[in-house]
Amino acid sequence: MYLPKHFEISDLVEISDFVSSVRAADLVTIGPDGAPIATLMPCVWKDLDIENVSYGKLVMHMAKGNQQWKSIVGGTLGLAIIHGPQAYVSPSNYEAKLTDHKAVPTWNYQSVHLTGTVDVNDDVTLLREIVSDLTNFHEKDRVKPWSVDEADPTYLAAQLRGIVAVTLNITKVEAKYKLSQNRSLVDQEHVNADLLKSDRPEEREIAAFMPRER
């Protein structure tokens, strides 16, 4: 990840909260022919130990019909990309637009990259644990959370046979919030006000984050 200092986020609590809020990642690995392969999967970040700077693991599952997992062997490197909201920023928001016209458009966004080694496993006990973890995470805010235990056992067993567990053992964490921190306070305020008026929900979402990162 290209990571200029003013856009870098290093607080692991903030980063893990961001990953939890997005709830899914693109897992990128390299296939046997040298070409990259990617799959978007719901994920849960487990065993993060901030005190001892141990990054833990990202757990996911993939359909057996997906060719990506078949190219993953022990020690295969993987990159999980977690995207947040994004926004186009017009140079019309910059003071320079009114003076020397030294201004161009840019793109504001939030993104986290988790790098590590990937393991694949079809152990039924592990698969049930991962599916339960993902389900409990996504159901927790519902009035009546659904549990994996409610599924018909025979049906659930058949579904588990159709997937594989995918675990990214995280060795590197990179996080970038590009939110106009490199611009003057006046420019930031103009960008923020402009994005708050946008018809695009994700641009308004980016605007809500901007004051926190000044």
Secondary structure, DSSP 8 states (H G I E B T S, - for coil): ----GGGB---HHHHHHHHHHH-EEEEEEE-TTS-EEEEEEE-EEE--BTTTTB--EEEEEEETT-GGGGG--TTEEEEEEEEEEEEEE-GGGSGGGGTT-----EEEEEEEEEEEEEEEE--HHHHHHHHHHHHHHHHTTSSS---GGGS-HHHHHHHHTTEEEEEEEEEEEEEEEESSTTS-HHHHHHHHHHHHT-SSHHHHHHHHHGGGG-
